[in-house]
Amino acid sequence: MKKILYIDLDNTLVNVQSGIDRLTNAEYSRYEKRLDEVPGIFARMEPISGAIDAFHTLARSFDTYILSMAPWGNASAWQHKLEWVQEHLGADAGGPAYKRLILSHHKHLNRGDFLVDDGSAVGADGFEGELIKFLTPLFPDWNTVTRYLLERADNSPYAAAPRRTGKRPALQGGAAFSR
């Protein structure tokens, strides 16, 4: 079984500044302290250098998901994040990103081996696996992150764990259970 890898979108796969640079002066002034709430801002963003190739490379060795937070006050962000993934990582069934986008304000609830994220907000700091802090001196770019992860692609602790079958465990001593 492949190890589970989550990758954040904002400032990890997506260059957020590229969307900010495309704002009009009026949009920037109106949303100055909350730029992530500008309607349509996520549709204007470009990939970070090396991110698309890294995602495809890592998806061959890991059970890979995109784990991102969308601003609660910007409904268009939820749609545009999906559209960004479809445009840049593929929309076809069987593709490495097909139905693999998780939008959550609670990243710590996801079970896995690795999370590549540029920050520690919305539960990333409580993630049970290894948090790989992107754009830091240890992981400054996608080449470094990809090399690091590919060296760790085998021997997942989850591979040895028994899979849940959905069956209830047998009760000890023939005890009855009623609903």
Residue pairs with C-beta under 8 A, 6 or more apart in sequence:
1 63
1 156
1 158
1 159
2 61
2 62
2 63
2 153
2 156
3 62
3 63
3 112
3 113
3 114
3 152
3 153
3 154
3 156
3 158
3 159
4 62
4 63
4 65
4 111
4 112
4 113
4 114
4 129
4 156
4 158
5 58
5 62
5 63
5 64
5 65
5 112
5 113
5 114
5 115
5 116
5 149
6 64
6 65
6 66
6 67
6 102
6 107
6 110
6 112
6 114
6 115
6 116
6 117
6 127
7 13
7 55
7 58
7 64
7 65
7 66
7 67
7 115
7 116
7 117
8 66
8 67
8 68
8 115
8 116
8 117
8 118
8 119
8 124
8 134
9 66
9 68
9 81
9 84
9 85
10 16
10 68
10 69
10 118
11 48
11 118
11 119
11 134
11 135
12 48
12 51
12 116
12 117
12 118
12 134
12 135
13 47
13 48
13 51
13 52
13 55
13 66
13 88
14 42
14 45
14 46
14 47
14 48
14 51
14 84
15 45
15 46
15 47
15 48
16 45
18 44
18 45
18 46
19 41
19 42
19 43
19 44
19 45
20 28
20 35
20 41
22 44
23 31
23 35
23 38
23 41
23 44
27 38
28 35
30 38
31 37
31 38
34 71
34 73
35 41
36 71
36 74
36 77
37 71
37 73
37 74
38 74
39 74
39 76
40 76
40 80
41 74
41 77
41 80
42 70
42 76
42 77
42 80
42 81
42 84
43 76
43 80
43 83
43 84
45 84
47 88
48 142
49 141
49 142
50 141
50 142
50 143
51 142
52 88
52 89
53 142
54 142
54 143
54 145
54 146
55 64
55 89
55 96
55 97
56 89
56 96
57 146
57 150
58 64
58 146
58 149
58 150
59 96
59 97
60 96
61 149
61 150
61 153
62 113
62 114
62 149
62 153
64 96
64 100
65 100
65 101
65 102
65 110
65 112
66 85
66 89
66 97
66 100
66 101
66 102
67 102
67 104
67 107
67 110
67 115
67 117
68 81
68 101
68 102
68 103
68 104
69 103
69 104
69 105
69 107
69 121
69 122
70 77
70 78
70 81
70 103
71 77
72 105
78 103
81 101
81 103
82 101
85 97
85 101
86 97
89 95
89 96
89 97
90 96
90 97
90 98
91 98
92 98
102 110
104 110
104 122
104 123
105 122
105 123
106 122
106 123
107 115
107 117
107 122
107 123
107 124
107 126
107 127
108 123
108 124
108 125
108 126
108 127
108 128
109 123
110 127
111 128
111 129
111 158
112 127
112 128
112 129
112 158
113 129
113 130
113 152
113 156
113 157
113 158
114 129
114 130
114 132
114 149
114 152
115 124
115 127
115 129
115 130
115 131
115 132
116 132
116 134
116 139
116 145
116 149
117 124
117 131
117 132
117 133
117 134
118 133
118 134
118 135
119 133
120 131
120 133
124 131
125 131
132 139
132 145
132 148
132 149
133 139
134 145
138 144
139 145
139 148
171 177
